[in-house]
Amino acid sequence: MTEVTRLTRLIHSESDTYPVYLSNMAMYAPNTMYGATVDSDLLIEFGLEVVHDTEIPTGDVVTEGRPELISGEWYQTWVVRSYSEVEAATRLATAKTTLQAQAETMRVTQFDRGFPHTFGENVYHVQIRNADRSNLLGLRTVAKEVVAAGGDMTFEFRVYENVVVEISAAEMVAVADAAFTAATLGYRKTWAVKDGADLATTIEELPPLTTEEDFFVA
């Protein structure tokens, strides 16, 4: 005897109708009242029998087959097949598009947060979005001129953490140069993933997405 719930799969053996659930009982036992659960023995008189779960096998495409009667008990069966050429191609194309979109999202997110840079005793992040790099280029030009003239000028620079740091002209040049290097590296890693996705001929050949920890690591 098995306790049948609203999720239990049943088969109407006479008509070979499957799956049947308690919510379908009115079709087989009109004017019959039942609770949230029913003993399987009580359903036999209506031709309804429990289909026992079986382990889902591994494979490209796995679908449920018709139940099989074994030693008087019904059991799930499974049909396993490989992807067709069309399915495999569609799956690969979708995976490529998804990976390339993830790579671009990673780049945008990392550029928005910026790369870590040490300012004195603290490590903050320097943002390198398009507008940030343009601003850094302008600051570098001014700072370079100050350094060349032997001048002494302090620059106020706001980092991702919304902290304003005061740095010298030489340090400002170093920050701008580091930003150029970080942006170049970030684009290189992003395109490596995108290009790798383009060249992949199977799912297994798709390159891994660059992690946040490694994004600005050469």
C-alpha positions as a Markdown table, in Angstrom:
| # | Residue | x | y | z |
|---|---|---|---|---|
| 1 | Met | 0.0 | 0.0 | 0.0 |
| 2 | Thr | 1.3 | 3.5 | -0.9 |
| 3 | Glu | 0.0 | 6.8 | 0.3 |
| 4 | Val | -1.1 | 8.7 | -2.8 |
| 5 | Thr | -0.8 | 12.5 | -2.8 |
| 6 | Arg | -1.7 | 15.1 | -5.3 |
| 7 | Leu | 1.8 | 14.8 | -6.8 |
| 8 | Thr | 1.7 | 11.0 | -7.2 |
| 9 | Arg | 1.7 | 9.8 | -10.7 |
| 10 | Leu | -1.0 | 7.2 | -11.5 |
| 11 | Ile | -1.9 | 5.1 | -14.5 |
| 12 | His | -5.3 | 4.0 | -15.5 |
| 13 | Ser | -4.4 | 0.5 | -16.6 |
| 14 | Glu | -7.5 | -0.2 | -18.6 |
| 15 | Ser | -7.2 | 2.8 | -20.9 |
| 16 | Asp | -3.4 | 3.1 | -20.6 |
| 17 | Thr | -4.0 | 6.7 | -19.6 |
| 18 | Tyr | -0.8 | 8.3 | -18.1 |
| 19 | Pro | -0.1 | 10.3 | -16.1 |
| 20 | Val | -3.2 | 10.6 | -13.9 |
| 21 | Tyr | -3.4 | 12.6 | -10.7 |
| 22 | Leu | -5.8 | 12.8 | -7.8 |
| 23 | Ser | -7.1 | 16.0 | -9.4 |
| 24 | Asn | -8.4 | 13.9 | -12.3 |
| 25 | Met | -10.3 | 11.5 | -10.0 |
| 26 | Ala | -13.7 | 12.8 | -11.0 |
| 27 | Met | -13.2 | 11.3 | -14.5 |
| 28 | Tyr | -12.8 | 7.8 | -13.0 |
| 29 | Ala | -14.7 | 7.9 | -9.8 |
| 30 | Pro | -17.6 | 10.4 | -10.1 |
| 31 | Asn | -19.4 | 11.3 | -6.9 |
| 32 | Thr | -16.5 | 9.9 | -4.8 |
| 33 | Met | -15.1 | 12.0 | -2.0 |
| 34 | Tyr | -11.4 | 11.8 | -1.1 |
| 35 | Gly | -9.0 | 13.8 | 1.0 |
| 36 | Ala | -5.6 | 15.3 | 0.4 |
| 37 | Thr | -4.1 | 11.7 | 0.5 |
| 38 | Val | -5.6 | 8.4 | -0.5 |
| 39 | Asp | -4.4 | 4.8 | 0.1 |
| 40 | Ser | -3.4 | 3.3 | -3.2 |
| 41 | Asp | -5.4 | 0.1 | -2.4 |
| 42 | Leu | -8.6 | 2.2 | -2.5 |
| 43 | Leu | -7.8 | 3.4 | -6.1 |
| 44 | Ile | -7.4 | -0.1 | -7.6 |
| 45 | Glu | -11.2 | -0.5 | -7.9 |
| 46 | Phe | -11.2 | 2.5 | -10.2 |
| 47 | Gly | -8.4 | 1.0 | -12.3 |
| 48 | Leu | -5.9 | 3.5 | -11.0 |
| 49 | Glu | -2.4 | 2.3 | -9.9 |
| 50 | Val | 0.6 | 4.0 | -8.6 |
| 51 | Val | 3.6 | 4.5 | -10.9 |
| 52 | His | 6.8 | 4.3 | -8.8 |
| 53 | Asp | 9.6 | 6.7 | -9.3 |
| 54 | Thr | 12.8 | 5.5 | -10.9 |
| 55 | Glu | 16.2 | 7.2 | -11.0 |
| 56 | Ile | 16.6 | 9.6 | -14.0 |
| 57 | Pro | 19.5 | 8.5 | -16.2 |
| 58 | Thr | 22.1 | 10.8 | -17.6 |
| 59 | Gly | 22.2 | 11.7 | -21.3 |
| 60 | Asp | 21.9 | 14.5 | -23.8 |
| 61 | Val | 18.1 | 14.4 | -24.0 |
| 62 | Val | 16.2 | 12.4 | -21.4 |
| 63 | Thr | 12.4 | 12.1 | -21.6 |
| 64 | Glu | 9.9 | 10.0 | -19.7 |
| 65 | Gly | 8.6 | 7.0 | -21.5 |
| 66 | Arg | 5.5 | 4.8 | -20.9 |
| 67 | Pro | 5.4 | 3.1 | -17.5 |
| 68 | Glu | 6.5 | -0.5 | -17.3 |
| 69 | Leu | 4.7 | -3.2 | -15.4 |
| 70 | Ile | 7.2 | -5.3 | -13.4 |
| 71 | Ser | 6.0 | -8.1 | -11.0 |
| 72 | Gly | 2.6 | -6.4 | -10.7 |
| 73 | Glu | 4.0 | -2.9 | -10.0 |
| 74 | Trp | 4.2 | 0.0 | -12.4 |
| 75 | Tyr | 7.5 | 1.9 | -12.7 |
| 76 | Gln | 8.7 | 5.0 | -14.6 |
| 77 | Thr | 10.8 | 4.4 | -17.7 |
| 78 | Trp | 13.1 | 6.8 | -19.5 |
| 79 | Val | 14.2 | 7.4 | -23.1 |
| 80 | Val | 17.7 | 8.6 | -23.6 |
| 81 | Arg | 19.2 | 9.9 | -26.8 |
| 82 | Ser | 22.0 | 12.1 | -28.1 |
| 83 | Tyr | 21.4 | 15.6 | -29.4 |
| 84 | Ser | 20.5 | 15.9 | -33.1 |
| 85 | Glu | 22.8 | 18.0 | -35.2 |
| 86 | Val | 20.3 | 20.8 | -35.2 |
| 87 | Glu | 19.9 | 20.6 | -31.4 |
| 88 | Ala | 23.7 | 20.5 | -30.8 |
| 89 | Ala | 24.3 | 23.5 | -33.1 |
| 90 | Thr | 21.5 | 25.5 | -31.4 |
| 91 | Arg | 22.8 | 24.6 | -27.9 |
| 92 | Leu | 26.3 | 25.6 | -28.9 |
| 93 | Ala | 25.1 | 28.9 | -30.5 |
| 94 | Thr | 23.1 | 29.8 | -27.4 |
| 95 | Ala | 26.1 | 29.0 | -25.1 |
| 96 | Lys | 28.4 | 31.2 | -27.2 |
| 97 | Thr | 26.0 | 34.1 | -27.1 |
| 98 | Thr | 25.5 | 33.7 | -23.3 |
| 99 | Leu | 29.2 | 33.5 | -22.6 |
| 100 | Gln | 30.0 | 36.6 | -24.7 |
| 101 | Ala | 27.3 | 38.5 | -23.0 |
| 102 | Gln | 28.7 | 37.4 | -19.6 |
| 103 | Ala | 32.2 | 38.5 | -20.6 |
| 104 | Glu | 30.9 | 42.0 | -21.6 |
| 105 | Thr | 28.9 | 42.3 | -18.4 |
| 106 | Met | 32.0 | 41.3 | -16.4 |
| 107 | Arg | 34.1 | 44.0 | -18.1 |
| 108 | Val | 31.5 | 46.7 | -17.5 |
| 109 | Thr | 31.1 | 45.7 | -13.9 |
| 110 | Gln | 34.9 | 45.6 | -13.3 |
| 111 | Phe | 35.5 | 48.9 | -15.1 |
| 112 | Asp | 32.8 | 50.5 | -13.0 |
| 113 | Arg | 34.4 | 49.3 | -9.8 |
| 114 | Gly | 37.9 | 49.8 | -11.0 |
| 115 | Phe | 41.2 | 48.3 | -10.3 |
| 116 | Pro | 42.9 | 48.2 | -6.9 |
| 117 | His | 45.6 | 50.8 | -6.4 |
| 118 | Thr | 47.6 | 51.6 | -3.3 |
| 119 | Phe | 47.4 | 55.2 | -2.0 |
| 120 | Gly | 49.7 | 55.6 | 0.9 |
| 121 | Glu | 48.7 | 53.0 | 3.4 |
| 122 | Asn | 45.3 | 52.3 | 1.9 |
| 123 | Val | 44.1 | 50.3 | -1.1 |
| 124 | Tyr | 41.3 | 51.9 | -3.1 |
| 125 | His | 39.8 | 51.2 | -6.5 |
| 126 | Val | 40.3 | 53.5 | -9.5 |
| 127 | Gln | 37.3 | 53.5 | -11.9 |
| 128 | Ile | 38.1 | 53.2 | -15.6 |
| 129 | Arg | 34.9 | 53.7 | -17.5 |
| 130 | Asn | 35.1 | 55.8 | -20.7 |
| 131 | Ala | 34.5 | 59.1 | -18.9 |
| 132 | Asp | 37.0 | 58.1 | -16.2 |
| 133 | Arg | 39.7 | 57.3 | -18.6 |
| 134 | Ser | 39.1 | 60.6 | -20.4 |
| 135 | Asn | 39.3 | 62.5 | -17.1 |
| 136 | Leu | 42.5 | 60.6 | -16.1 |
| 137 | Leu | 44.1 | 61.5 | -19.4 |
| 138 | Gly | 43.5 | 65.2 | -18.8 |
| 139 | Leu | 44.8 | 64.9 | -15.2 |
| 140 | Arg | 47.9 | 63.1 | -16.5 |
| 141 | Thr | 48.6 | 65.8 | -19.0 |
| 142 | Val | 48.5 | 68.5 | -16.4 |
| 143 | Ala | 50.5 | 66.4 | -13.9 |
| 144 | Lys | 53.1 | 65.6 | -16.5 |
| 145 | Glu | 53.7 | 69.3 | -17.2 |
| 146 | Val | 54.0 | 70.0 | -13.4 |
| 147 | Val | 56.6 | 67.2 | -13.1 |
| 148 | Ala | 58.5 | 68.4 | -16.2 |
| 149 | Ala | 58.6 | 72.0 | -14.8 |
| 150 | Gly | 59.8 | 70.8 | -11.4 |
| 151 | Gly | 56.7 | 72.2 | -9.7 |
| 152 | Asp | 54.9 | 71.0 | -6.6 |
| 153 | Met | 51.2 | 70.5 | -7.0 |
| 154 | Thr | 48.7 | 68.3 | -5.1 |
| 155 | Phe | 45.8 | 66.6 | -6.9 |
| 156 | Glu | 42.5 | 65.7 | -5.2 |
| 157 | Phe | 41.4 | 62.4 | -6.7 |
| 158 | Arg | 38.1 | 60.7 | -5.8 |
| 159 | Val | 38.2 | 56.9 | -5.8 |
| 160 | Tyr | 35.4 | 54.3 | -6.2 |
| 161 | Glu | 34.9 | 54.1 | -2.4 |
| 162 | Asn | 33.9 | 57.8 | -2.5 |
| 163 | Val | 37.1 | 58.8 | -0.7 |
| 164 | Val | 39.1 | 61.9 | -1.8 |
| 165 | Val | 42.8 | 61.2 | -1.8 |
| 166 | Glu | 45.5 | 63.8 | -2.1 |
| 167 | Ile | 48.4 | 62.8 | -4.3 |
| 168 | Ser | 51.4 | 64.5 | -5.9 |
| 169 | Ala | 51.8 | 65.2 | -9.6 |
| 170 | Ala | 54.1 | 62.2 | -10.0 |
| 171 | Glu | 51.6 | 60.0 | -8.2 |
| 172 | Met | 48.9 | 61.3 | -10.5 |
| 173 | Val | 50.9 | 60.3 | -13.5 |
| 174 | Ala | 51.4 | 56.9 | -12.0 |
| 175 | Val | 47.7 | 56.4 | -11.4 |
| 176 | Ala | 46.8 | 57.4 | -14.9 |
| 177 | Asp | 49.4 | 55.1 | -16.3 |
| 178 | Ala | 48.1 | 52.3 | -14.1 |
| 179 | Ala | 44.6 | 53.0 | -15.4 |
| 180 | Phe | 45.7 | 52.7 | -19.0 |
| 181 | Thr | 47.4 | 49.3 | -18.2 |
| 182 | Ala | 44.4 | 48.0 | -16.3 |
| 183 | Ala | 42.0 | 49.0 | -19.1 |
| 184 | Thr | 44.2 | 47.4 | -21.7 |
| 185 | Leu | 44.4 | 44.2 | -19.7 |
| 186 | Gly | 40.7 | 44.2 | -19.1 |
| 187 | Tyr | 39.8 | 44.6 | -22.8 |
| 188 | Arg | 42.4 | 41.9 | -23.7 |
| 189 | Lys | 40.9 | 39.4 | -21.3 |
| 190 | Thr | 37.3 | 40.2 | -22.4 |
| 191 | Trp | 38.2 | 39.7 | -26.0 |
| 192 | Ala | 40.1 | 36.5 | -25.3 |
| 193 | Val | 36.8 | 35.0 | -23.9 |
| 194 | Lys | 34.7 | 36.4 | -26.8 |
| 195 | Asp | 37.1 | 35.3 | -29.5 |
| 196 | Gly | 37.5 | 31.9 | -27.8 |
| 197 | Ala | 33.7 | 31.5 | -27.9 |
| 198 | Asp | 33.6 | 32.4 | -31.6 |
| 199 | Leu | 36.2 | 29.7 | -32.3 |
| 200 | Ala | 34.7 | 26.9 | -30.2 |
| 201 | Thr | 33.2 | 24.0 | -32.1 |
| 202 | Thr | 31.8 | 22.2 | -29.1 |
| 203 | Ile | 30.5 | 23.2 | -25.6 |
| 204 | Glu | 33.6 | 21.7 | -24.1 |
| 205 | Glu | 35.8 | 24.0 | -26.0 |
| 206 | Leu | 34.2 | 27.2 | -24.7 |
| 207 | Pro | 36.8 | 29.2 | -22.6 |
| 208 | Pro | 36.1 | 29.9 | -18.9 |
| 209 | Leu | 34.8 | 33.3 | -17.9 |
| 210 | Thr | 37.4 | 35.4 | -16.3 |
| 211 | Thr | 36.8 | 35.7 | -12.5 |
| 212 | Glu | 36.6 | 39.0 | -10.6 |
| 213 | Glu | 39.8 | 38.1 | -8.7 |
| 214 | Asp | 41.8 | 37.6 | -11.8 |
| 215 | Phe | 40.3 | 40.3 | -14.0 |
| 216 | Phe | 43.1 | 42.8 | -13.5 |
| 217 | Val | 45.8 | 40.3 | -12.8 |
| 218 | Ala | 48.4 | 40.0 | -15.7 |
